[in-house]
Amino acid sequence: FESMKEPMIAVIDISLHRFEDQIRKTGIANLAIVTGDGTALLASNASFIGSPGFAAAAFVQEALRSPVALEIAERELEGVKILGAYADVGLGGLKVLSWVPSDQVYRASFRLINKSI
């Protein structure tokens, strides 16, 4: 492109419908692909797609501001404690967010502790 006198723009059209069924069947984990402003393009919970409330959630905003490419941490989302993770997609500022309610994450550990007491 350096030899071109006029700047050019490349447009990429990516269809996410191929991933939709897989994302909706993630089991206990929740998943969302978000844009640079937090808008969910695809999510395991369809009500998050395009939702300003989801985009404004602290977990989503923290993921967008993070200089780290991949992070896992305990957070809160919609009043529920979660174990969440996010990662850069590496394309167009997109991020993948995944989270599981903490009570489900630690359920097996609590059962083992209770049995050993």
N, C-alpha and C positions, 0 to 999 in steps of 0.2 A: 504493500500500500504506500510505501514511502515514495515511490516513483510517480504516484498519481498526483495530479495538480489540484484536483477537487476532492474534498472528503466524501467518503461513501458510507452509507449506513446499511448494516446487515439486519434483516428481520428474520427472526426464528419463530416458527409457530410450533409449539409443543402441545400435543394433546395428552391430557392427564387421565382420560377416561380408561385407559388400559390399566392404570394403577388403582382406580377407584374401588373395585371389588376387593383387592388385596388389603387396602388400607382399612376398609370397613370391617374386615375379618381379623383384626389384630389381636383378638382375645382380650385379656385384661388390660393390655397396653392401649393407650390412645396415641394418635399420631396426627400431625398437621404439617402441611407445607405452607410457609408464609412468605409474603413479599417483604421488601425492605421497610414497609410501613406497618407490618404486622397483619395485613389482610390475609386471611386463610384462603388459599386457592383450592385446597383439598384437605379434608379432615375426616377422621373416623366418626366424629359427631357432626352431622350435616348442619346443625344450627350454628356452628362456629364459622362456616364458610361466609365470608363477607361481613361478619359481625363486628361492628365497632367495639362492642364490649370485650370480645375476645382479643381483638387487636390491642386494646388498651390494658389488658391484664398485665400485672407486674411480671409474671413469668415470661410472657411473650416479649415485653419491652426489654427485660434484662437480656434475653437471648439476642435481640437485635443490637443492643449496645455493646455486647461482649466482644472484646478483641480476640478472645480465644476461639479457635476453630471448632473445638469440641469440648463440652463440659457436662458433667453429671452432678446434680445437687438436690438437696431437699428444699422444696419451696411450697408455695400455696397457690392454688388456682381455683377460683370461684368458691372460696371458703373451705376447700378441702386440701389437707396436707398431701403432697405428692412427692414422689421421687421422679425428677424430670431430667431430661437430657436434650441438648440441642447441638446441631452441627451445621456448618456451612455446606451448601450444595456445591458452591463453586461456580454458579451460573446466575447472573443477573441479581445478585444480592439475596437469593432465596435461602431460607433456613428450613431444616427439618426439625420439628419438635416432637418429642415423645415423652409420655408421662404415665405413671401408674399410681393410683392412690396408695399412700404409705401403709394403710392398714392391710392392704392385700399383699404388699411387698413383704411385710414382716410377719404375716400370718403363720407361716411354717415355723419360723423361729419361736414365736410365742407358744405354739403348740408343743414344741420340743422342750422349752423351758418349763412349761406347766406340767408336762409328763415327768420331768426329772425332779420336780419338787416333792 
